[in-house]
Amino acid sequence: MIGPQFRKAVLSQGVTLVAECHPHVRSVSVGVWVRVGSSSEIPSLNGVSHFIEHLAFKGTKTRSPQQIATVLEGLGGELNAFTEREVTCFHATVLNEHIDIALDVLSDLVVNPTFPKQELERERKVLLQELSMVEDSPEDSIYDSLFRQVWKGESLGQPIIGSRKTIQRFTRGMVEKFFEDHYQPSNIVVAVAGGIEFEPLRERCEHYFRFDQPQQRLPFNHPVVKYHQRHWFQKNGSDQLHCLVGFEGVGVRDPKRYAYLLLSFVLGGGMGSRLFQEIREKAALAYTVDCDFLPFADTGIFTVYAGMSSRSLGKCLQILNAEFDKLRETDISLEELDRVKGQLKGMILLSADQMEARQEALARNEILFGRAVPVEEVLQSIDSVTAEDLRNAAKELFVPEKESLIVLSKHKPKLKRLTVFE
């Protein structure tokens, strides 16, 4: 059986095309990735990338909002988009026989949006509702609060959705200018995975991704991001106390990233993880315990979240401290190391069977590394991590100088200091 075949081309106007052919698959996933997100915005424009993502669906030179919403749906396909801190993505999944219409629609969204004034005002109201939903969900808003403080003054710390103030003041002119500056061919990666042939795909992309006045602008080079340590309490109306601990991590290109990622699985990667067992199963202090390592281009953050009653906070922080001590002082067992490696590798291999995940991996690898990164290379990198590597990563990561902590609750915790290290 012929395996997936990777191909790459730079189109005549500068758009990068990366594709992976899976001959025995009928579906195809297409993603149009733009190197722009909330970290590309000045404070007065915070949220404009997310606003543009929404507005692109509200009309193009050739399609009405209803036509955009229904053209792929009527073929059994899916069309959607999302904005992150460093990228924006418009994506579709269709049967391979409908690849042409998927490319047509996606290119229309990123080349020909018209930003109708009446739609802009309507979508502004929708975004304000979305912002209210985020604010009403402590599990979501607490991350924005942490990022805003630890990267204070940095564009990376800005919330993706923006603020009520910025959303209300966006004008059509501001939106159009930001779009023209950033939605340029050299800023765009088209990623395709599924039952396709490369040469016909390249020809279709040349046809659809045509810009009237391409400026060939390169992505903005962000300065080195400075991490600011913070510990604070924020009053919240929730009956439950929400605690988020963050530690300054490493970027996605750092060789230590796999050790950091495996540490997140050791601590909070499912029901068998240490924090789930200690905080939820044994001590019954919290229903939700999550641990994440979030790497960005030039930096990263390692987080531990728990939702609990206010009287449980002190004991919860003590357990965190004890678990951090264990990881800094003692190598994890070979059995546990094999378990978390198997868990991570299994997730990667399962996602490799999904065209949406393959397309996303192609795009992110091109944007971050400028090349295709084979699944086998990722698995080998995970396998090469040793127990000593994890202990060294824990020593580097879980230190008072890198700790930040936020607590959301109705009442201020009765603790001397908001910290894990007591």
Residue pairs with C-beta under 8 A, 6 or more apart in sequence:
1 24
2 23
4 20
4 21
4 22
4 193
4 358
5 20
5 21
5 198
6 18
6 19
6 20
6 362
6 372
7 18
7 19
7 20
7 21
7 198
8 16
8 17
8 18
8 19
8 366
8 372
9 16
9 17
9 198
9 202
10 16
10 17
11 17
11 185
11 202
11 205
11 206
11 209
12 206
13 185
13 209
13 210
13 211
13 214
14 184
14 185
14 186
14 214
14 216
15 185
15 186
15 188
15 189
15 190
15 205
15 209
16 188
16 189
16 190
16 366
17 189
17 190
17 192
17 201
17 202
17 205
18 189
18 190
18 191
18 192
18 362
18 363
18 366
18 372
19 191
19 192
19 193
19 196
19 198
19 201
19 362
20 192
20 193
20 194
20 358
20 359
20 362
20 372
21 194
21 195
21 196
21 197
21 198
22 193
22 194
22 195
22 355
22 358
23 195
24 195
25 96
25 194
25 195
25 355
26 95
26 96
26 194
26 195
27 93
27 94
27 95
27 96
27 194
27 195
27 355
28 93
28 94
28 95
28 96
28 99
28 102
28 192
28 193
28 194
28 195
28 196
28 355
29 91
29 92
29 93
29 192
29 193
29 194
29 355
29 356
29 358
29 359
30 91
30 92
30 93
30 94
30 99
30 102
30 103
30 106
30 190
30 191
30 192
30 359
31 89
31 90
31 91
31 190
31 191
31 192
31 359
31 360
31 363
32 89
32 90
32 91
32 106
32 107
32 109
32 110
32 188
32 189
32 190
33 87
33 88
33 89
33 188
33 189
33 190
33 191
33 363
33 367
34 87
34 88
34 89
34 110
34 182
34 183
34 187
34 188
35 86
35 87
35 182
35 187
35 188
35 189
35 219
35 367
36 49
36 87
36 88
36 182
36 183
36 187
36 219
37 49
37 83
37 84
37 85
37 86
37 87
37 88
37 160
38 46
38 47
38 49
38 50
38 83
38 84
38 85
38 155
38 156
38 158
38 159
38 160
38 162
39 85
39 86
39 155
39 156
39 158
39 222
39 296
40 49
40 86
40 155
40 182
40 220
41 47
41 48
41 49
41 155
41 158
41 178
42 155
43 158
43 166
44 166
44 169
45 166
45 170
45 174
45 178
46 158
46 159
46 162
46 163
46 166
47 127
47 158
47 159
47 160
47 161
47 162
47 163
47 166
47 167
47 170
48 162
48 166
48 170
48 174
48 175
48 178
49 83
49 88
49 160
49 178
49 182
50 83
50 88
50 127
50 160
50 161
50 162
51 123
51 124
51 127
51 162
51 167
51 170
51 175
52 88
52 113
52 175
52 178
52 179
52 183
53 81
53 82
53 83
53 88
53 90
54 123
54 126
54 127
55 113
55 115
55 119
55 120
55 123
55 175
56 81
56 90
56 109
56 110
56 113
57 65
57 68
57 69
57 81
57 109
58 65
58 113
58 115
58 116
58 119
58 120
58 122
58 123
59 65
59 68
59 113
59 114
59 115
59 116
59 119
60 68
60 108
60 109
60 112
60 113
60 114
61 108
61 112
61 114
62 108
62 112
63 71
63 105
63 108
65 119
68 79
68 105
68 108
68 109
69 79
71 79
71 101
71 105
72 78
72 79
72 92
72 94
72 98
72 101
72 102
72 105
73 79
75 94
75 95
75 98
75 101
76 94
76 95
77 92
77 93
77 94
77 95
77 98
77 102
78 92
78 93
78 94
79 91
79 92
79 102
79 105
79 106
80 90
80 91
80 92
81 88
81 89
81 90
81 91
81 109
82 88
82 89
83 89
83 160
84 160
85 156
85 158
85 160
85 296
86 296
86 297
87 364
87 367
89 360
89 363
90 106
90 109
90 110
91 106
91 356
91 359
91 360
92 102
92 105
92 106
93 355
93 356
94 101
94 102
96 194
96 195
96 196
99 192
99 194
99 196
99 201
99 204
100 204
103 204
103 205
103 208
104 208
107 205
107 208
107 209
110 183
110 188
110 209
111 183
111 208
111 209
111 210
111 211
113 179
115 172
115 175
115 176
115 179
117 172
120 170
120 172
120 175
124 167
124 168
124 170
127 161
127 162
127 167
128 164
128 167
128 168
130 161
131 161
131 162
131 163
131 164
131 167
134 140
134 141
134 144
134 159
134 161
135 141
138 236
138 238
138 240
138 242
138 307
138 408
139 242
139 288
139 305
139 307
141 408
142 242
142 244
142 305
142 406
142 408
143 244
143 303
144 159
145 234
145 244
145 406
145 408
146 244
146 246
146 301
146 303
146 404
146 406
147 156
147 157
147 159
147 301
148 157
148 158
148 159
149 157
149 228
149 230
149 232
149 404
149 406
150 157
150 227
150 228
150 229
150 230
150 246
150 248
150 301
150 404
151 157
151 225
151 226
151 227
151 228
152 228
152 230
153 226
154 225
154 226
155 222
156 222
156 225
156 296
156 299
161 167
181 217
182 217
184 211
184 214
184 215
184 216
184 217
185 209
185 211
185 214
185 216
186 214
186 216
186 217
186 218
186 219
187 217
187 218
187 219
188 209
189 363
189 366
189 367
190 205
190 209
191 359
191 360
191 362
191 363
191 366
192 201
192 359
192 362
193 355
193 356
193 358
193 359
193 362
194 355
194 358
194 359
222 297
222 298
224 298
225 296
225 298
225 299
227 248
227 299
227 402
228 404
229 401
229 402
229 403
229 404
230 404
230 405
230 406
231 403
231 404
231 405
231 406
231 417
231 418
231 419
232 405
232 406
232 407
232 418
233 406
233 407
233 409
233 412
233 413
233 418
234 406
234 407
234 408
235 408
235 409
235 410
235 412
236 242
236 408
236 409
236 410
237 410
238 408
238 409
238 410
239 410
240 307
240 308
240 309
240 409
241 307
241 308
241 309
241 310
241 312
241 313
241 407
241 408
241 409
241 413
242 305
242 306
242 307
242 407
242 408
242 409
243 305
243 306
243 307
243 308
243 313
243 316
243 317
243 405
243 406
243 407
243 408
244 303
244 304
244 305
244 405
244 406
245 303
245 304
245 305
245 320
245 403
245 404
245 405
245 420
246 301
246 302
246 303
246 403
246 404
246 405
247 301
247 302
247 303
247 397
247 398
247 399
247 402
247 403
247 404
248 299
248 300
248 301
248 302
248 402
249 260
249 293
249 294
249 295
249 299
249 300
249 301
249 302
249 397
250 256
250 257
250 260
250 295
250 299
250 300
251 257
251 295
251 296
251 297
251 298
251 299
251 300
252 295
252 296
252 297
252 300
252 368
253 297
253 368
253 369
254 295
254 300
256 389
256 393
256 396
257 293
257 295
257 300
258 381
258 382
258 384
258 385
259 385
259 389
259 390
259 392
259 393
260 293
260 295
260 300
260 302
260 393
260 397
261 293
261 344
262 337
262 340
262 341
262 344
262 382
262 385
262 390
263 293
263 302
263 327
263 390
263 393
263 394
263 397
264 291
264 292
264 293
264 302
265 273
265 291
265 340
265 343
265 344
266 273
266 274
266 327
266 332
266 336
266 340
266 390
267 273
267 274
267 275
267 291
267 304
267 323
267 327
268 274
268 275
268 276
268 289
268 290
268 291
268 292
268 304
269 291
269 340
269 343
269 344
270 276
270 343
271 277
272 339
273 291
274 323
275 289
275 291
275 304
275 306
275 319
275 320
275 323
276 289
278 319
278 323
279 285
279 286
279 289
279 306
279 316
279 319
280 286
280 287
280 289
283 315
283 316
283 319
285 306
285 308
285 312
285 315
285 316
285 319
286 306
286 307
286 308
286 312
286 316
287 307
287 308
288 305
288 306
288 307
289 304
289 305
289 306
290 303
290 304
290 305
290 306
291 302
291 303
291 304
291 305
292 302
292 303
292 305
293 300
293 301
293 302
293 303
294 300
294 301
294 302
294 303
297 368
302 397
304 320
306 316
308 316
310 409
310 410
310 411
310 413
313 407
313 413
313 415
314 413
314 415
317 415
317 419
317 420
317 422
318 422
320 420
321 420
321 421
321 422
324 394
324 398
324 420
327 390
327 391
327 394
327 398
328 391
328 394
328 395
328 398
329 391
330 391
331 387
331 388
331 390
331 391
332 387
332 390
332 391
333 387
334 387
337 385
337 386
337 387
337 390
341 382
341 383
341 385
344 382
345 379
345 382
345 383
348 375
348 378
348 379
349 375
349 379
351 357
351 358
351 361
352 358
352 361
352 375
361 373
362 372
365 371
365 372
365 373
366 372
400 419
400 421
403 419
403 420
403 421
405 418
405 419
405 420
407 413
407 418
416 422
